[in-house]
Amino acid sequence: MQADLTHQNVLVTGAAGFIGSHLCDALLAAGATVYGVDNFLTGRPDNLVHLNDNHHFNFIKADVIQSPDSYLPGSVKFDHVFHLASPASPPRYQAHPVETYLVNSLATHQLLQYLLVTNPEATFLFASTSEVYGDPLEHPQRETYWGNVNPNGPRSCYDEAKRLGESICGVHQRDFELDVRIVRIFNTFGPRMDMDDGRVIPDFAKQILVGRPLKIFGNGFQTRSYCFVSDLVAGLVLLGTQPNLAGATVNLGNPGEYTVTLTAETMFAIAQQLGLAKQPQFEVSYHPLPIDDPSRRRPDISKAKQLLEWQPLISFEEGLKPTLEFFAQSS
């Protein structure tokens, strides 16, 4: 299914973020007029610079924790809202815990209340996360799994805020009859990632490009699943705009599962093929595992296949090539 959003107005919060900026590109390509909001807490202006001359893109510098009336143009009726605004990596949300829990809770509530008044027919997609599953006791993780989350740990400002955001969405869907959908995003990678955001792929890339041993936290046996950003965005557009999906909660990610050690080995091998590795051979160093770091992560995407006819098309190895080239050009 290919979305046709001609003559539709779409709001994207977190538009200058890694995923948000790619989502803006996809929505514009589908014919939409896009209003992107960001305060650059973790988003970057460089991610949107290529849209400066696009007359269908309207950027609004604002903090979405504020009332939507204070930053959204009252004359615009939004057909679709994608609420992606939030720090997303542990170092970033731990540096901004208050902003993180407010943007996922208060801002979610305020945006839904705004739609209730201005356009209750609009669709609203809340960007949740695989972190709502915590350190899972179910593997792979299905949408029916309630999770194993520490409610007051160093990651809880993000994990529990996303869970509260989902609850707020559920209230507005059930009690106010708004068309609300929830996406649980699993690890995503690609060009425009911030090399300094502290997640595993940017960290390994930075170490490879400067010739340092790759830092592995724990024993390296913990697993992750990596989805290339274009695949994820295709799923976001479908889930956020297709009809008859009110109340849906859907995992989006790539079910291919890699240990952290295999991730490091794969990235180093691809970097060597591209002539980007600065060290002559693969080396690692081991460090203590962060508190509440999940041991296994892999999505069950059966629901996405059924509802959206969606599945990832780009392998981890294939996606690493443009990703590493982007990091090399940015460093």
N, C-alpha and C positions, 0 to 999 in steps of 0.2 A: 504494500500500500504506500502510495506517495501522496503526501499532504499538498493540497492546493489552498494557500492562504491569501490569495489575491483579495485586496480590498479589506483585509482584516487587520485590526490593531492588536499588537501583542506586547505585553509588558514582561521584561526580564529583569529580576533583581539579581545582583551579583554579576552584572553584565561584563565587567572587566576581569573577571576571574578566568581561570584556565578553561573550565567547561563552559561557563557563561558566554565567553567570547565566541567559542565555536558554535554554541547554540544560536547566538545572534546571526552568525553567518548563514546557518542552515535555514533559519526562519526567513531571512531576507531572500535567500535563493528560492524559497517556496512562495514568494510574492507578498509577504507580510510587510506592513509598516511596523517597525520595532522601536519601542521606547526602552532604553537600557538605563538602569539605575545602579550606581555604585558610589561608595565614598572612598575607595582606594585604601581601605584598612589593610586588606591583603590582595585585592585586585590591582592590576597594573595598567596604566594608560597605554603602554606599548601594545597591549593585546587588542586594542580597538583603533589604533592609529590608521589602519587600512580602511576604516569606515568613515573617515573624516569628511569625505566628499560624497558619501552616499545619502541622497536626499530622502531615502526611506528609513534612515536610522537617526534617531533622536536621543542624544545622551543627556542624562540628568545626573549631575553630581549631588548626591544626597545620602543621608543616613536613613535607611528604611525603618529604623527603630522609631523615628518620628512619625507623626500622624500622616497618612498618605495625602490628606488634604493640603499639607504644607509643601509637597514636592511634585505631585502629579497634576497635569493639566486638566482642569475640570471639564474642559470641552471635549475631551477624548473618552470614548466609550470602548473599554477593552473587551475584546472577544476571548482572549486567552491570557492567563497569567502564569509565569514560571517563576517560582520563588526559590532561587538558588543562593541568595545572599547568606554567607556564613564563612568564617574561617573554617578550613577543612583538614589541615594537618595538625597532629598533636602539638608540635612546638608553637604553631600559630594560635590555636585555640587556647592553649595553656597560657600563652602570653596575653590573651584577651578574653578571659573567661566570662566577664560580665557581658561584653558585647556579644559573645557567642550564645549565651543562653537567652539573651533578650531578642536577638535577631531571629532565633528559631521559635520563640514562644510569643512574645509581645508583638513582634512585627507580623508574624503569621496571623495572629488574632486580628490585628488592625487591618491588614490587607483583606481578609475575608469579610470583615464588617464593612469595609469600603465597597466591596463588590456587592454586598447585600443591598446597599443603598443605590449604587450607580448602575449596576448591571448584573442582576442575580442569575442571568442566563449564561454568564461567562464560565469557562472552565478554569480551574485553579489546580496547578500541579505543584505539590510540595516536594522539594528535593530532600528526602531522608537518606539514610545511609545503612550500609551493612553493619555499621557499629551498633545499631539497635539490637543486634543479636549478641553483642558482647563476645566473651570467650565461649563459643557455642558448644552445647552438649549434643546438638543435632548436626549431622554432616551428610550431604551438603545442606545448606540452610534454605528452607522453604518459607514462604510468606506466612504460613500458619504458625511458625515457631515464635514463641514469645521472648526468647532471649535469656541470656545469663549475664546480666550487667551489674557492675558495682555502682550503686546509686550515689556514692559519695567518695569516689576515688579521683585521681588526677585527670582522668579522661571524662568524668561525669558531666562537666560543663557542656560538653558536646554530645556525648551519648544520650544522656537523660534529656537534654534540650530537644534533640531530634525526636525522642519518644514522646515528649510533651507536645511537640509540634504535630505529631501524628494524631494525638488525642484531640487537639484543637481542631484539626481537619475533620476528624470523625464527628465531633459535635456539630460542626457547621454543615456537614453532609446530612446527618440524621435529623437534627433539630431545626435547621434553617433551610434544608433542602437545596443547598448549593451543590454544584457539580464539582466535587473535589476529588482529586486523584493523588496517590502517594507513590513515589518511586524510591526504592531502596537501591542506592548506587553502590556498586562494588568497586574495588580498586580500578582506577582509570588512568591512562597515561597517554602522552603524545606531545607534539609541539605546543609551546606556550606554557608548559609547566614551569613553575618558579624553581630554579635549581637550588635555592636556599630554603625551600619550604619544609625540609626535614623528612620527607617520605622516602621510601626505599629506592625507587627508581632514580629520582634526582640525586639522592646521596651517592648511589653507586656510580652514576654518570659523572658526577663531579670528581670522585676519587679516581676513576679511570682516566679522565681527561687531564689530571695533574700528576698522574703517576704514583699515587699512594695505594697502599694495601686497602682492600675493600673491607669496611667495618661491618661485621656481622654481630647482631645482638642476640644473645642466647646461643644455642647450639647450632642454629641454622636449619633445624628440622621443621620449624613452623612454616605454614604454607600461606600463599596468597594466590589470587586469581586476577589476571590483568586484562582489562578491556581497552582496546584502542579508542581514542576519543571520538572518531567519526562514527564508529559503531554505536557507542553510547548515545550520542546526540541523535542519531536516527531513531533510536528507541524513545528518547525523550519527546521528540516532535510527535511521534505517533501516539504515545500515551497522553500527551498534553492537549492534543487537538482532535483526535478521532471521536466520533459520537458514541453514546451508549456505554461509557466507561465510568460513570459516576460511582464513587465509592471504592474503586479498584485500588489495591495495593500490589505493586509489581516489582520484583527483583529485575535489575538490569546489570549485567556483567558478563564476563567470559568464564565459562565453567572449567576452562583449562587450569589445572592446579600445579603450582610450582613451589618447591621449598625455597626458602630465602637463599640457601646455598646454590641451588640450581639457577635461581634468578641471577645471582652474581656471576656464575660461570657463563650463562647464556649472554648476558650483557657484555662481558669481557670478550667473548668469542666474536660477537657481532662488531664490537668496536675495533678489534684486530682486523677483521675483514675490510672495514671502512678506512683503516689506517689512522684511527683516532686514539688507540690505546698508547699511553706514554710509557708504561712499564713493559718490559720484554716478556714477562710471564705472570700468570695469575697468582696473586697473593691476597691473603685475608688476615684480618686481626679480629679477635673475639672480645666482646664487651658484655657487661651484665644486661639482661633483658629488662626493658622498662616495665613498670608496674601496670598490670591489667592488659598487657599486650596480648591480643588473641592468638591462640596457638594454631588454629585452622580457619581458613576462610575460602568458601567456594559456593557460588550461588546455584540453586536449582532454578532454571529459567523456563521450566515447563509452562508456567502461566504466561510468560511473555510470548512464547511460541504460539500458544493457543489464542490469546486475545489480540495480539498485535501482528502475528505472523512475522515475528522478529527473532533473529539470532545473530550473534557476531560473525563477521566475515573475515576479519583480519587477525592473523595469528600474532602471538607475542613477538616471535622473531621478525615477522614482516613489519610490525609496527615500531620495533626498536630502531630500525634504520633511519626513518625521518626524525625520530625522537632524539637519537644521539647526534645526528647532524644539526638539529636545532640547538642542542646544548653546546655543541662545539662552536657554532656561530655566535652564541650568546655569551660565551665565557671570555 
